[in-house]
Amino acid sequence: MDTQAHVRSATPTDLPSVLEVQHDAFTRVSCELDIEPGLLPPLTETLSDLETLIESGTRFFVALIGERVVGSVRATLRDRSVEVGRLVVATGHTRQGIATALMDAVEGSFPEADRFILFTGIDATAPLRLYESRGYVRTRLEVTPATTLVWLEKTVR
């Protein structure tokens, strides 16, 4: 049985699995941080929302073990900046290098980019550690009804 994840660009047929992993991961976040699930946009997104994003140019990447999607991330190029979002890993597959592999795929897929921008919750210690270890620096805080977000940026040129 293949236990090593491989990453590839997602296709529209992957989106139901992407949504499932996203809902799994953010349900975990909601429980761990005691945040009302309805306050987390990743838990209210629908398959139609993801289809609209992919049709408008957002690129999705998936991590697979065998044929099963165990992680995903999305990225949108705007004016030489890449907005990275919704980096998620399925329950039971965390701490196996999947998030790192997904970030490698995103950062390697936009050679025209000058910078990468993303955000995470202020209490998301593991994601913050990952991003900062990759050279992302905190640029600002944003208070939302659910939590305080930390915005981070990595300049590549």
Buried (B, 14 or more C-beta within 10 A) or exposed (E): EEEEBEBEEBEEEBBEBBBBBBBBBBBBBBEEBEBEBEEBEBBEBEEEEBEEBBEEEBBBBBBBBEEBBBBBBBBBBEEEBBBBBBBBBBEEBBEBBBBBBBBBBBBEBBEEBEBBBBBBBBBBEEBBEBBBEBEBEBEEEEEEEBBEBBBBBBEEE
